[in-house]
Amino acid sequence: MLRAIIVESDAEARTAIRRMLGSHPAVVVVDEFPTLAEAISGGPGRHPDLVIAEIPYDPAAADAGRAVNGVEALIRAVPEAAVFATGPTASADVVLQVIRAGAIEFLTRPVEREALLGALEKVARLRRGSIAARQMGRVISVYSTKGGLGVTSMATNLAVCLAEVAPGATILVDLDTRQSDIATCLNLRPTYSVLDALDNLERLDESYLRGLLVRHPSGLMVLPGPTRMERTHLGAEQVRTGLEIIRSCFTNVVLDLRHDTDAGTIAALEASDTVLFLTGLDVCALRSGAAGLAMFRQLGLNMQKVQVIVMREGTGTDVTPKNARETLGVPITWKTPSDYHTMVASINSGQPVVTASPRSRIAKNLRQLAGTLTEIAAPVKSTSTLARLVWSARGSQTEG
């Protein structure tokens, strides 16, 4: 997702550019300024990836000095941003001077939709060409189609296990906008919630995100759900954009998903590298689970990333793992033991069971599951891929 700033003296032109950018799924406008001076002053605090800026240029002037100086001043203010300069029709020599000053593109005012989207595609191609160079975090979702199966307990304990190996590089995100059970299970007193992040995407960068988080003693960073009941549902674009930003900042991203099939939950499932699909050995859980897996297939979700986990094996003899496999039509990846009293004591104490009762069967089982999920990668560097591409492009322009 590109964070864009518009610099344009004409209010109608600003509105037109904003609408053009709004039609592009990979761009969010984070601020607008009527003058270059105001953008140079206020732009750095918005951490833009892209600036579309009207430059001071008079076609009747003998040289492009003011335009070049304007571009250079803007780049000094926001050195990691790609700059699209806009101005009146100019000679090839003027355009070349502006490009050599560091702009990625020169667009004639009034900016036309095709020209702007073409310039954006140029930046997108550069990003796609070097996507392998960027280390993105792995997203693990924990999901069930019905409550009571232990989604939050599973998510919190797995996240703590991963955080112990990669403290500060693992985040647990509660994508349920109802009152947060994560805060209860980890005995946290959060000030902010996931709504403060996803309702403010225009401000969301690594610095803003980390200011919202609460740190657990294990080293786990937590973005919990609200502390009170909220009726709102998260939108698909909110979740997609938010997760892209979050996974660029953390090695491991664990999601605690609500049981609904709302747009935000579906977007999270689609963005996940691994989906832990929880079910139980009872008729209601299996029927609900089978319907959920059928929905996954209808949505075109990659079923290879779905791992079915049977919770609380041994609670009865009427339904067996074999029955579960036949009903669901997929293999059972993992089974957890039934250890009700240990889990309840853990929840009541506000401590994850893997640390509160490390020798218990359930704690050992969950640690083994965590070990199979993902290899701990090195922390992601803060310098963005786009910033490296911008510097590379500017270097090649200077050489030319």
C-alpha angles and dihedrals in degrees: 000000000000118000105215135197123197120210111188132140095208113077094208091050090050090053092048093051091046090054092049091051091046089063091060112086094209099054132078121183109226100177147352131215131188095211138037091234091058091047092051089051101042104023101079091063090059093057095221125196092195135030122191102195136181105223126211104256131147112199089208092058119102096233143021096239096124092048093049092047091049093052093046092049091050093050091050088054096047105019096169095054127096110235125215107191118208128196145130121301107299138187121261089252092057092047090050091051091050092049091048088051087064109272115137094210141008115218122189116235128272086049113230122217096235093050093049095046090046090054090048090051088053090057091043091054090052090051093048091047091059100032091115089062091062117080109218123191122253115249118215117185125198112204143162132175093229136037128250097051097105104258094151093044090050093047096047095047095046091047092051091050091052092045092055088063096038107027113191091011097077124076132188114206124194108210092181110103092201120093108308118255089181091069089052095047092050096037093237131158103206124189096197136034142204088274091063087058103040096039089056104047091144088065099035113118131130094278094049092043095052089050089062097050131095120212122227119213089251090065092257116143112218133202100186133193120260120297090230134041113282124190095203125108123211117245125234095244091047091055096042094050094042094050092049089056094042095049090051088061103043137049095215124032116186117190126203103203130199117243095244125098094230122147094262094052092048091050090052092050091050091050094049124103091204130022117198103204110198124206138158138225097257132094096248094051093047095047091049090045093051090052090049093052090048088054090051090055092048089052090052092242113170101255092197090075093052115098115189114216123192110214125214099005112197098038091119145355102225094082120039133193087254090057089049093052092049093047095047096040093221134089120268107242100188142002127205123207123244108254103154101163094048093049094047091049089051093051093046091052094048092237128119111249092235089068101026095052106012094166096053120109093244094050092051090047093052093047090052090050091050090052092056096049107068145348112243108249129201115273116273115258114241096228107098126232089237091056091054090048092050092052090046092051092047091050092053091047091052091050090050 
